[in-house]
Amino acid sequence: MPDLKLTLPERSLLLILMAENAELSNPEIKTQFSAGLQLTGKSRIKLVDAKLIECRKGDRGAYFFTLGEAGWAWCRDELTSTEIPAGNTPGQALYSILHGLDRYLSSTTHSLANIFGGQPSTDHPHTPEPPATAEPVPADVIELLVRRAYKKIADPAGSWIGLADLRDHLTELHRTDLDGVLRLMARIPGVRIEEETNQKALTPRDRDAAISIGSRPQHVLAIESL
């Protein structure tokens, strides 16, 4: 959303909703954080229309907010923002931390939802590496195994499958080898590896099986039938 200009309070509240990963009302925002961060009037309408937040009206007319799917994407992009508040020491410290978080996410398969979603982050607890073998499996053989496994799982052919299901069919392969071939296959016409759009539907198993492409975790695979 490059054309959407957000004020510092609006940006701050989006990051708070990310970190809290919970529904917050204006009274709660005022009590726990600052009265100046409450969403009212034009700010509330702007963020709702941009789908950065989801809003509902609760008891006593109080507005309640949660971070929308586009809001999670905005927060992920904000981790690399260079628009650091000038002369604002706490703001500069915050964005230094955000940049460090970006470096961590970019070097792993984790997402913001892993970090702030209440799910412990471990390095692939459900995908143990098989014992090392003397002869590595060639990439073309791994690709063939991926295509065979996909054909068994996909119903109908060409439909999306989860990478978690794919890994369950390829436990004989080292994760690093399989991930490397999947990244290569993502460049082949007819092969699509993408991020699950419904982040709320992802299970810890799905997140653990994700592969990082372009600094974002990808969860599903589709291969066009030939």
SULPE-V986051 format. One record per residue. N is the residue number from 1. RES is the residue in one small letter. SS is DSSP state (hx for helix, st for strand, lp for the rest). OMEGA is omega in radians with two decimals (NA if undefined). BURIAL is I if it has 16 or more other ideal C-beta (glycine too) atoms within 10 Angstrom, else O. Layout:
n: {N,N}
res: {RES,RES}
ss: {SS,SS}
omega: {OMEGA,OMEGA}
burial: {BURIAL,BURIAL}
//
This chain:
n: {1,2,3,4,5,6,7,8,9,10,11,12,13,14,15,16,17,18,19,20,21,22,23,24,25,26,27,28,29,30,31,32,33,34,35,36,37,38,39,40,41,42,43,44,45,46,47,48,49,50,51,52,53,54,55,56,57,58,59,60,61,62,63,64,65,66,67,68,69,70,71,72,73,74,75,76,77,78,79,80,81,82,83,84,85,86,87,88,89,90,91,92,93,94,95,96,97,98,99,100,101,102,103,104,105,106,107,108,109,110,111,112,113,114,115,116,117,118,119,120,121,122,123,124,125,126,127,128,129,130,131,132,133,134,135,136,137,138,139,140,141,142,143,144,145,146,147,148,149,150,151,152,153,154,155,156,157,158,159,160,161,162,163,164,165,166,167,168,169,170,171,172,173,174,175,176,177,178,179,180,181,182,183,184,185,186,187,188,189,190,191,192,193,194,195,196,197,198,199,200,201,202,203,204,205,206,207,208,209,210,211,212,213,214,215,216,217,218,219,220,221,222,223,224,225,226}
res: {m,p,d,l,k,l,t,l,p,e,r,s,l,l,l,i,l,m,a,e,n,a,e,l,s,n,p,e,i,k,t,q,f,s,a,g,l,q,l,t,g,k,s,r,i,k,l,v,d,a,k,l,i,e,c,r,k,g,d,r,g,a,y,f,f,t,l,g,e,a,g,w,a,w,c,r,d,e,l,t,s,t,e,i,p,a,g,n,t,p,g,q,a,l,y,s,i,l,h,g,l,d,r,y,l,s,s,t,t,h,s,l,a,n,i,f,g,g,q,p,s,t,d,h,p,h,t,p,e,p,p,a,t,a,e,p,v,p,a,d,v,i,e,l,l,v,r,r,a,y,k,k,i,a,d,p,a,g,s,w,i,g,l,a,d,l,r,d,h,l,t,e,l,h,r,t,d,l,d,g,v,l,r,l,m,a,r,i,p,g,v,r,i,e,e,e,t,n,q,k,a,l,t,p,r,d,r,d,a,a,i,s,i,g,s,r,p,q,h,v,l,a,i,e,s,l}
ss: {lp,lp,lp,lp,lp,lp,lp,hx,hx,hx,hx,hx,hx,hx,hx,hx,hx,hx,hx,hx,lp,lp,lp,st,st,hx,hx,hx,hx,hx,hx,hx,lp,lp,hx,hx,hx,lp,lp,lp,hx,hx,hx,hx,hx,hx,hx,hx,hx,lp,lp,lp,st,st,st,st,st,lp,hx,hx,hx,lp,st,st,st,st,st,lp,hx,hx,hx,hx,hx,hx,hx,hx,hx,hx,lp,lp,lp,lp,lp,lp,lp,lp,lp,lp,hx,hx,hx,hx,hx,hx,hx,hx,hx,hx,hx,hx,hx,hx,hx,hx,hx,hx,lp,lp,lp,lp,lp,hx,hx,hx,hx,hx,lp,lp,lp,lp,lp,lp,lp,lp,lp,lp,lp,lp,lp,lp,lp,lp,lp,lp,lp,lp,lp,lp,hx,hx,hx,hx,hx,hx,hx,hx,hx,hx,hx,hx,hx,hx,hx,lp,lp,lp,lp,lp,lp,lp,st,st,hx,hx,hx,hx,hx,hx,lp,lp,lp,lp,lp,lp,hx,hx,hx,hx,hx,hx,hx,hx,hx,hx,hx,lp,lp,lp,lp,lp,st,st,st,st,lp,lp,lp,lp,hx,hx,hx,lp,lp,hx,hx,hx,hx,hx,hx,lp,st,st,st,lp,lp,st,st,st,lp,st,st,st,st,lp,lp,lp}
omega: {-3.03,-3.08,-3.11,-3.13,-3.14,3.07,3.13,3.07,3.13,3.11,-3.12,-3.12,3.10,3.12,3.07,3.12,3.08,-3.07,-3.13,-3.10,-3.10,3.08,3.12,3.08,3.09,3.09,3.12,3.10,3.14,-3.06,-3.02,-3.03,-3.12,3.10,-3.12,3.14,3.11,-3.13,3.12,3.00,-3.03,3.14,3.14,-3.12,-3.12,-3.09,3.09,-3.13,3.11,3.14,3.07,3.09,2.97,-3.00,3.01,3.13,-3.07,-3.12,3.09,3.06,-3.13,3.08,3.11,-3.02,2.94,3.13,3.12,3.13,3.10,3.09,3.07,3.13,3.11,-3.13,3.12,3.12,-3.10,3.12,-3.14,-3.08,3.06,3.13,-3.12,-3.13,-3.11,3.09,-3.12,-3.03,3.10,3.13,3.11,3.10,3.14,-3.07,3.01,3.09,3.12,3.12,3.08,3.09,3.08,-3.14,3.12,-3.12,-3.11,-3.11,3.13,3.07,-3.09,3.09,3.09,3.14,3.06,-3.05,-3.02,-3.08,3.12,3.13,3.14,3.14,3.04,-3.09,3.01,-3.09,-3.06,-3.11,-3.14,3.11,3.06,3.13,-3.14,3.11,-3.11,-3.08,3.09,3.13,-3.14,-3.10,-3.11,3.08,3.11,3.11,3.13,3.11,3.10,-3.12,3.11,3.13,3.12,-3.11,3.12,-3.01,-2.99,3.09,0.08,3.10,-3.13,-3.13,-3.13,2.98,3.11,3.08,3.09,3.12,3.12,-3.11,3.13,3.14,-3.06,-3.06,3.14,-3.10,3.01,-3.11,-3.11,3.11,-3.14,-3.14,3.14,3.13,3.11,3.10,3.09,-3.12,-3.13,3.13,-3.09,3.08,3.14,3.11,-3.14,3.04,-2.99,3.10,3.06,-3.08,3.13,-3.08,-3.13,-3.12,-3.09,3.07,3.05,3.09,3.12,-3.10,3.13,-3.09,-3.06,3.06,-3.11,3.08,-3.11,3.10,3.10,3.10,3.11,-2.96,-3.01,-3.07,3.01,3.12,3.13,3.11,-3.11,NA}
burial: {O,O,O,O,O,I,O,O,O,I,I,I,I,I,I,I,I,I,O,I,O,O,O,I,I,I,O,I,I,O,O,O,O,O,O,O,I,I,I,O,O,O,I,I,O,I,I,I,O,O,O,I,I,I,O,O,O,O,O,O,O,O,I,I,I,O,I,I,O,I,I,I,I,I,I,I,O,I,I,O,O,O,O,O,O,O,O,O,O,O,O,O,O,O,I,O,O,I,O,O,O,I,O,O,I,O,O,O,I,I,I,I,I,I,I,I,I,O,O,O,I,O,O,O,O,O,I,O,O,O,O,O,O,O,O,O,O,O,O,O,O,I,I,O,I,I,O,O,I,I,O,O,O,I,O,O,O,O,O,O,I,I,I,I,I,I,I,O,I,I,O,O,I,I,I,O,I,I,I,O,I,I,O,O,I,I,O,O,O,O,I,I,I,O,I,I,O,O,I,O,O,I,O,I,I,I,I,I,I,I,I,I,I,O,O,I,I,I,I,I,I,I,I,O,O,O}
//
